[in-house]
Every structure is written in C-alpha cells, then in structure tokens.
Amino acid sequence: MDVLTELGIGIAIGMLAGTTGLHGSARGRMTLLAAVIGLIAGFLLDGPVGALLALAGAVVGCLIVSDVVSGAGRREGSSGALGFLVGIAALVVIAISLLLPVLVIPILLALVWLGVSRHRRAQKKHAGLRVLR
C-alpha cells in the first residue's frame, strides 16, 4: 500500500503546480518542475519505485489541473478562487493518501476521466468550427 501513498503525494504535488494555469512552454516547464519535486519526494519516501510513482502522479496531476485552471481563467478572467479550491483539494488528497491509500485509485481515475472528457469536448468544439468554414 505504500506505492499508493507515493502516487497520491505525487498527484497532490502536481495539483499544486497546476494551479498556476499556464499554457504553452510555461506549462511544460511547470510540469517538469512538478515532476522533479515528485521524483525527489517519492525517492525520499520509498526509493526508486516511489520516485517513479510520485513522478507519474505529479505529471498527470499538473497537466490536467493546469488545463482546468487555464480554461476557467479564460472564461472568468480570474482563476484565484479556483486555485485556492484546488489547493484545498490537494491537501485532502495528501490526507487521503496517508490515511486510506486505497482511495488514491478513484482519485486518479477521476483525474484521468476529467482530462479525457475535456479533451473530447475540445475536439468536438474544433470539429464544429471546421464545418462553419
């Protein structure tokens, strides 16, 4: 069950890094920073296996959350409140990963579902715009 703890901590690190809501090359640099922090934290907690799991969780969390925060910033103009809520959610993810590590699996599945559904909606939007040409 320790591997799920490192995965949950990596997801929380990625969520916190993703609150910046950057896009483009800045988003890539922030994801890289989250990956390095996750790698170091996972290695300190559980060696090489923990490092890889925390790295994967940090990358997934950062990519998906930064996409959500960036989209909210484009629509609303300010993503400060959403960043605060994501920060609280990251703390909850850390608490869950320390107390009930098995619940990290549904959190990971929910994040992946959020990313896939946002990608599908974006593809439908662009397909509809191509028809208008």
Buried (B, 14 or more C-beta within 10 A) or exposed (E): EEBBBBBBBBBBBBBBBBBBBBBEEEBEEBBBBBBEBBBBBBBEBBEEEBBBBBBBBBBBBBBBBBBBBBBBBEEEEEBEEBBEEBBEBBEEBBEBBEEEBEBBEEBBEEBEEBBEEBEEEEEEEEEEEEEEE
